[in-house]
Amino acid sequence: MYLSHTNPDKQLVVHLWEVYEYSSDMLKHVPLSEENREVLLYINKIVSLTHDFGKYLSYFQTYLKNGETQGDLHHHSFISALFAAHLLCRSSFLVASWSEFAPLLGYFIIMHHHGNLRDIALDVTKSRDIYEDSVQDSLRYRIRILKEQIEDVKKHVSDITRDLRPLWEKLCVPLSLEEELQDFTQDYEKSFDEVYRQYYFIKKKRRGEVTDNLYYYTLLLYSVLINADKLSAANIKRQPRVHIPSDLVDQYRKIHFNTEVIEGTNGWRNRMYNVVMERLQYIANTKPEQRLFTLTAPTGAGKTLLSISAALKWREYAEQHEGYTPKIIYALPFTSVIDQNEKVIHDLLNRLEDFTCNEQRYFVKHHHLSNFQYRTNNEELPVRQALLLTESWEAEFIVTTFVQLFYTLIGYENRALKKFHQIAGGIIILDEIQNVPVEYWPLLRSVLYKIAELFSCKILLLTATQPLIFPKDETIELLESDMIKPINFFKEMERVELHPFRGERGFCSVDEWIEQFQLRFEEGKSYLSIFNTIKTSIDVYERLKGWLKQYGYHVIYLSTNIVPYERRQRIETMKQLLKDKKKVAVISTQVVEAGVDVDFDIVYRDIGPIDAIVQAAGRCNRNGKAREFGKVYIVPIERNGTLESQYVYGSVHTKIAKESLPKETVSEHQFFDIIYRYFESVQNAKSFTVSEGIIRSIEELKFDAKDKRGGKNEPEYVSEFQLIKDANQAVDVFVEVDEQATAIWQEYITRVIEEQNLEMKFENYLRLKKDIRQYVISAPIQLVKNLDRNLYEKTRMIRLSNDILNQYYHCEYGLIRSSEMVDAWTM
């Protein structure tokens, strides 16, 4: 009996069948043209059947049963990949325009199904190079091993045939197993030539648009293979899909809101909701093939519920008219924004009868701080299984970050790509997409176009500051009708005035900012002041705190300089004080702009990108209840001859933002035109060589390589896509601000660092990770260079223990930074 895994033992043919069953089911949930479906299902059948063919090697079976190895002769992916290519060379009956590349795709994804994808050029060679011993270095050792493995297959071909034939016939493979094994072992070099020929066509762009799509088919096939492989190896049975009614939001609104009112803020929201619902019906009747949409609404408009309701209506339409049920993926720029949206979605789904028993089958939240829990059929799964199902997005509704979404769409890592098939055919809501760096907009446009075209994804850009990622004539705005445009709703709810800085120099010092604040001060009003750097935020806090307290104010400091646990506590305190109509003044960095639903009378903000300024303005008179306009003052701050905005956003964004802002007071509805001009100017000023390089690497299947040249202008590999720039000189610091933090650290050391059992160590880490991160901040390495480096090597964190806390961490404003370290003071 041939085994695929032990502990428990699993027969190899059982594993191959499960991988086929799971992966083909995953593919069947992706909307595809008939000819593409036929090709993908056939490639997947051969890939599923052969991905572990190398486990028939006697070397592998010996290794599995007693751990004995003969060098790397037990490695199985390479010979499996080549056997798949051999079989797929006999697929001339497939008729899709790209099906001639089936051998290359099967070969490539099987070769890397236990690792990450790399540059396909590193995986191809010609038979002549094998005969002449001139194979490229990346394959030389593997081919030497392969020759010995082929001899082993020859010795056991009758046993292999006897074991594999029943499954082969069950899957109706239109080839003779005996003949193919004979041909493969006698003339395996020919498969290398066919694979190389297909690679040559890609390299020389001989097939134009046909080869441009191969990246997406590669990711789809790779995704279903590795996900099915992991599920089978973990002995996890796939669960049936669950139903979500399309009127869930409608029913929720009737219970929680007065949906009949037409006046005031609630009436304003009701009218927007009704416009969007009518628009959806119109589009379904007139343009059912439309895939790209925008929803441009002011802050506080209830965009989350609006977009979810639209998604559920689209989902029902796809079920009824297109024969598939799309997943709904709600992606946001920051983890800090997710909790608020998660609560809304959780409250919605909680109305379903079996939600509590099957919570994660309906809904998962996935980002790097997620708790890995998965409940199905009223049973809590083990943490390893919960991790796999969460990371694979095995749910109907997924709330996640841009990092998780885009590192899958533009990705090379096994761990990220196993969920690509869940995105294919999905409804993707992109909230505040303007937070993606402008230089990546053409790349996003290209990738989103393709997944909409190839897999019928519906994509909704959701924002109050619609960026120019897609040309206007290629998207449909949902908050629109023949008589109504989004601008009407901006005009209708005039809540704030924007006051640009009018000083002669165009900026002010911190001293001058404080002087202005005190001169304009209106006792009893609530204040939010947002600064671009930690240094200035602390400076202003220290100097204004006592002055404001004289007037009876609660003064709160917020920034990433304090641990997340304290930050969350302060935000809750701030919300409660505002709700109780107390005197509140908050001094903060940009951390308050994203996902913090608060309402202040007066907001001050340093100059920054216009969309960030609009986000800040959304925290001023948010609910429109004040008797007068909220005031937003834009005050550029200069330090040592440089605007602080330039440290954070760069000189281009700062210059264009200053030029985009009018000299006079601006009403809220005018934000619309200002933002448009700003984005237009930014696009004209930015270089897009980064996007162009990655688009080229996508077309050429150049995923990754060890010898990437860092720091060049134009990337050569998919792996050079970097949504968040690495803070190379920053380290994680665990701060013991209270007894709970001390207890968590001790548990971490005992149950993770000192745990000898690797399985337990990993599971304990998963359970503790979220608690640990609540006390971790990122700090410039030079600030903590004198602390315990040996501990850092073990934990990858610096520890600020309670007994030395006062030297490094201030209880009110966080990490203590020396004045001469400019780099240590940005957000």
Secondary structure as UniProt FT lines:
FT   STRAND          3..5
FT   TURN            6..9
FT   STRAND          10..11
FT   HELIX           12..28
FT   HELIX           34..50
FT   TURN            51..52
FT   HELIX           53..56
FT   HELIX           58..66
FT   TURN            71..74
FT   HELIX           77..88
FT   TURN            89..90
FT   TURN            92..93
FT   TURN            97..98
FT   HELIX           99..101
FT   HELIX           102..111
FT   TURN            112..114
FT   HELIX           120..123
FT   HELIX           127..131
FT   TURN            132..133
FT   HELIX           137..155
FT   HELIX           157..170
FT   TURN            171..172
FT   HELIX           177..187
FT   HELIX           189..203
FT   TURN            204..208
FT   HELIX           209..212
FT   HELIX           214..233
FT   TURN            234..235
FT   TURN            246..247
FT   HELIX           248..256
FT   TURN            259..260
FT   HELIX           264..286
FT   TURN            288..289
FT   STRAND          292..296
FT   TURN            299..300
FT   HELIX           303..317
FT   HELIX           318..322
FT   STRAND          328..332
FT   HELIX           335..349
FT   TURN            350..351
FT   TURN            353..355
FT   HELIX           356..358
FT   HELIX           359..362
FT   STRAND          363..366
FT   TURN            368..369
FT   STRAND          375..376
FT   TURN            377..378
FT   STRAND          379..380
FT   HELIX           383..391
FT   TURN            392..393
FT   STRAND          397..401
FT   HELIX           402..409
FT   HELIX           414..417
FT   TURN            418..419
FT   HELIX           420..423
FT   TURN            424..425
FT   STRAND          427..431
FT   HELIX           433..435
FT   HELIX           438..440
FT   HELIX           441..455
FT   STRAND          458..463
FT   HELIX           472..474
FT   STRAND          476..477
FT   HELIX           486..492
FT   STRAND          496..499
FT   TURN            504..505
FT   HELIX           510..520
FT   TURN            523..524
FT   STRAND          527..530
FT   HELIX           534..549
FT   TURN            550..552
FT   STRAND          554..558
FT   TURN            560..561
FT   HELIX           564..579
FT   TURN            580..581
FT   STRAND          584..588
FT   HELIX           590..592
FT   STRAND          602..605
FT   HELIX           610..617
FT   TURN            618..619
FT   TURN            622..623
FT   STRAND          630..634
FT   STRAND          637..639
FT   TURN            640..641
FT   STRAND          642..643
FT   HELIX           644..660
FT   STRAND          666..667
FT   HELIX           668..670
FT   HELIX           671..685
FT   HELIX           689..699
FT   TURN            700..701
FT   TURN            706..707
FT   TURN            710..711
FT   HELIX           718..720
FT   TURN            728..729
FT   STRAND          730..735
FT   HELIX           739..748
FT   HELIX           749..753
FT   HELIX           758..773
FT   TURN            774..775
FT   STRAND          776..780
FT   HELIX           781..784
FT   TURN            785..786
FT   HELIX           789..795
FT   STRAND          798..800
FT   HELIX           802..804
FT   HELIX           805..808
FT   STRAND          809..810
FT   TURN            811..813
FT   STRAND          814..815
FT   TURN            819..820
FT   HELIX           822..825
//
